[in-house]
Amino acid sequence: MDIIFDIRLDNGSKYKAKAQENLALNVKDWVIIRKDFYLDYGMIVSKTGETSSESDNASIPRIQRKATMHDQSKAHENEARSKTSLRTAEKLVERLNMPMKLLNSHYSFDGKLVTIQFTADGRVDFRELVKELSHALSARIELRQIGVRDETSIFGGIAVCGRPLCCCSFLNEFSSINVKMAKEQDLSLTPSTISGVCGRLKCCLKYEHDGYLLLEKTMPRRGECCECGQGRGKIVDRNLLTQQVTVQIEGGNLTTCPRADVKLMSERKKPNSSKMEESDEFDVNLKKLED
């Protein structure tokens, strides 16, 4: 029976690999992987499951063995070669005047393949760069364009919560996130509040989204007319987690009370058209935060 693991390379890239159960591999073990035409070197970051069907996982790279001290020594030499190859690539990019930002370089364990990751605003024709790099490094070259989320997960950082970024600590893949999730969680739609270090919407907007949708079903909307213990008024704010609402009583006073103590009236406040137009324009700007 094969076991499926998540592997992370020294350049931050991740992929799945399988291994026979009798290898007795554990998380944080360094291993040698057979991938396509070359050997790779990486660390096991998690165990994702077991499989007994070889046909379903024929394309998944296979872990050959746990890395030895000699293997680790060779891998350190490859890391030094990677830094040299990156400097070579940067000089060529500058000479060819290419609109791209090189991030890192990775040598396969056997030195047959050099993978260089980069970011760019759009598509880049790097055929000439690959040709010159292949000649300069005497190896097969793979240039891989990645997004800003992937770039942030490679270099890491500290989030506003004070903990390491989710993308570089435990997330193996990015979920689809949109501004609607922030709206449904009653969060401030200020871009600096709902965007992460990468400049895109925070990954954590996804975690509790389903729970907020469940809580929202029992809560009234802002602007609805209601009655509470202090009299009639209009709901001006609400807290989905505490299930409390803030009511502006007729006359101007504000009061906060549990949702259960509020009785909604049939009349609803109609939205102002001019405010709706401003909101639509703001939504367009927020869309830029999405992938």
C-alpha positions in Angstrom: 0.0 0.0 0.0 1.2 3.5 -0.9 1.0 6.5 1.4 0.6 10.0 0.0 2.7 12.8 1.4 3.0 16.6 0.8 6.5 17.5 -0.1 8.1 21.0 0.2 11.3 22.0 -1.6 13.8 24.6 -0.5 12.2 27.2 -2.8 8.8 26.9 -1.2 7.2 24.8 -3.9 5.0 22.0 -2.8 3.7 18.8 -4.5 2.4 15.4 -3.6 4.5 12.2 -3.6 3.8 8.6 -2.7 5.9 6.1 -0.8 5.7 2.5 0.2 4.4 2.0 3.8 7.5 0.0 4.8 9.7 3.1 4.4 8.2 4.3 7.7 8.5 7.9 6.8 7.4 10.7 9.1 6.6 14.5 8.9 9.8 16.6 8.7 11.8 13.7 7.2 14.1 14.7 4.2 13.6 12.4 1.3 14.8 11.6 -2.2 12.0 11.7 -4.8 11.9 10.3 -8.4 10.0 12.9 -10.5 9.8 12.6 -14.2 13.4 12.3 -15.6 15.2 13.6 -12.5 15.7 13.1 -8.7 14.5 15.7 -6.3 15.2 16.5 -2.6 12.5 17.8 -0.2 10.9 17.6 3.2 7.7 15.9 4.1 5.3 18.5 5.6 2.2 16.3 6.0 0.6 13.0 5.4 -2.5 13.2 3.3 -3.8 9.7 3.0 -3.3 6.1 1.8 -4.1 4.5 -1.5 -4.0 0.9 -2.8 -4.9 1.8 -6.4 -1.7 2.3 -8.5 -3.6 3.4 -11.6 -5.2 6.4 -9.8 -1.8 7.7 -8.7 0.4 6.7 -11.6 1.4 10.3 -12.3 2.4 11.1 -8.7 6.2 11.2 -8.0 7.5 8.3 -5.9 9.7 8.7 -2.8 12.7 6.4 -3.2 14.2 6.6 0.2 14.9 8.7 3.3 17.8 11.1 2.8 21.2 10.1 4.2 23.8 12.5 5.7 25.6 12.2 2.3 22.4 13.2 0.5 21.9 16.2 2.8 25.5 17.3 2.2 24.9 17.2 -1.6 21.7 19.1 -1.2 23.5 21.9 0.7 25.9 22.1 -2.2 22.9 22.4 -4.6 21.6 25.3 -2.5 24.9 27.2 -3.0 24.7 26.5 -6.8 21.1 27.8 -6.8 22.2 31.2 -5.5 24.9 31.4 -8.2 22.4 30.4 -10.9 19.9 33.1 -9.7 22.6 35.8 -9.9 23.4 34.6 -13.5 19.7 34.7 -14.4 19.3 38.2 -12.9 22.1 39.5 -15.1 20.6 38.0 -18.2 17.1 39.4 -17.3 18.7 42.8 -16.9 20.6 42.5 -20.2 17.5 41.3 -22.1 15.4 44.0 -20.5 12.6 41.6 -19.5 9.7 42.7 -17.3 10.0 40.1 -14.7 11.1 39.7 -11.0 13.1 36.6 -10.2 12.4 35.1 -6.8 14.5 32.0 -6.3 16.3 29.1 -8.0 16.1 25.4 -7.2 18.5 22.7 -8.4 17.1 19.2 -8.6 19.0 16.7 -6.5 20.9 15.2 -9.5 21.5 18.7 -11.0 19.6 17.9 -14.2 16.9 20.6 -13.8 17.1 24.2 -12.6 13.7 25.7 -11.7 13.5 29.5 -11.4 10.3 31.1 -10.0 9.3 34.6 -11.0 6.5 37.1 -10.9 5.3 39.5 -13.6 2.4 41.7 -14.4 1.4 39.7 -17.5 2.6 37.0 -19.8 6.3 37.0 -20.5 8.1 35.6 -23.6 11.1 34.0 -21.9 12.3 31.7 -24.7 15.5 33.6 -25.3 16.2 33.7 -21.5 15.7 29.9 -21.3 18.1 29.3 -24.2 20.9 31.4 -22.7 20.4 30.0 -19.2 20.5 26.5 -20.5 23.8 27.2 -22.2 25.3 29.0 -19.2 24.3 26.5 -16.5 24.5 23.3 -18.7 21.2 22.0 -17.4 17.6 21.9 -18.4 15.8 25.1 -17.4 12.2 25.6 -16.2 10.9 29.1 -15.6 7.7 29.1 -13.5 5.5 32.2 -13.1 3.7 32.4 -9.8 1.1 34.8 -8.3 1.5 37.3 -5.4 -0.1 34.8 -2.9 2.5 32.2 -3.8 5.2 34.8 -3.5 4.1 35.7 0.0 3.8 32.1 1.1 7.5 31.6 0.0 9.0 34.6 1.9 6.5 34.4 4.8 5.7 37.1 7.4 3.6 38.0 10.4 -0.2 38.6 10.0 -2.2 41.3 11.9 -3.2 38.6 14.4 0.5 38.3 15.5 0.9 34.7 14.1 2.9 33.5 11.1 1.0 33.8 7.8 -1.4 30.9 7.2 -0.1 30.5 3.6 3.5 29.7 4.9 2.5 27.7 8.0 -0.2 25.2 7.1 -2.2 26.1 3.9 -1.4 23.7 1.1 -3.6 25.4 -1.5 -5.5 28.7 -1.8 -9.3 28.8 -1.6 -11.4 31.1 -3.7 -12.1 34.3 -1.8 -14.3 37.3 -2.7 -15.5 40.6 -1.3 -19.0 39.1 -0.7 -17.6 36.9 2.1 -16.4 40.0 4.0 -19.9 41.7 3.5 -21.7 38.6 4.8 -19.5 38.6 7.9 -20.3 42.3 8.6 -16.7 43.3 8.3 -15.5 46.8 7.4 -14.8 46.9 3.6 -11.8 49.2 3.9 -9.2 47.5 1.7 -6.5 47.9 4.3 -8.7 46.0 6.8 -9.7 43.0 4.7 -6.5 42.6 2.6 -3.5 40.6 3.7 0.3 41.1 3.4 0.1 39.9 -0.3 -2.3 42.7 -1.1 -5.2 40.3 -1.8 -8.2 39.3 0.4 -7.2 37.6 3.6 -7.3 33.8 3.5 -8.9 33.7 6.9 -12.1 35.2 5.4 -12.9 31.7 4.2 -12.5 29.8 7.5 -15.6 31.0 9.4 -17.7 32.0 6.4 -20.2 29.1 6.7 -20.6 29.8 10.4 -21.4 33.5 9.7 -24.0 32.5 7.1 -25.7 30.3 9.7 -25.7 33.1 12.3 -27.0 35.7 9.7 -30.2 33.7 9.1 -31.6 34.7 12.4 -30.5 38.3 12.4 -32.4 41.3 11.0 -30.9 43.7 8.5 -29.7 47.2 9.2 -32.4 49.8 8.5 -35.3 47.5 9.5 -38.0 49.0 11.8 -38.6 47.2 15.0 -40.0 47.3 18.6 -38.0 46.5 21.7 -38.4 47.1 25.5 -37.4 50.8 25.1 -39.9 51.5 22.3 -40.0 51.7 18.6 -36.9 52.3 16.5 -34.7 51.4 13.7 -31.8 48.8 13.7 -28.5 50.6 13.0 -26.0 47.9 13.8 -25.7 44.3 14.7 -23.2 41.7 16.0 -23.6 38.3 14.4 -21.4 36.5 17.0 -23.1 37.9 20.1 -26.6 37.9 18.4 -27.2 41.5 19.6 -28.6 44.5 17.7 -28.2 48.2 18.2 -31.5 50.1 17.9 -32.0 53.8 17.5 -35.1 54.7 19.4 -37.5 57.3 18.0 -36.1 60.5 19.5 -32.4 59.7 18.9 -31.4 57.4 21.8 -29.4 54.2 21.1 -29.9 50.9 22.9 -28.4 47.5 22.5 -30.4 44.4 23.2 -30.5 40.6 22.3 -32.0 39.6 19.1 -34.7 37.7 20.9 -36.0 40.9 22.6 -36.5 42.6 19.2 -39.7 42.3 17.2 -39.5 43.3 13.6 -42.2 45.5 11.9 -43.4 44.9 8.4 -42.1 48.2 7.1 -38.6 48.3 5.8 -36.5 51.3 5.0 -35.9 51.7 1.2 -32.3 52.3 0.2 -31.3 55.7 -1.1 -30.5 55.5 -4.8 -27.5 57.9 -4.6 -25.9 56.0 -1.8 -26.4 52.8 -3.8 -24.5 54.3 -6.7 -21.6 55.2 -4.4 -21.6 51.7 -3.0 -21.5 50.2 -6.5 -18.4 52.3 -7.3 -16.7 51.2 -4.1 -17.4 47.5 -4.9 -15.6 47.9 -8.2 -12.5 49.1 -6.3 -12.8 46.2 -3.9 -12.9 43.7 -6.8 -9.3 44.5 -7.5 -8.3 42.7 -4.2 -9.7 39.5 -5.6 -7.6 37.1 -7.7 
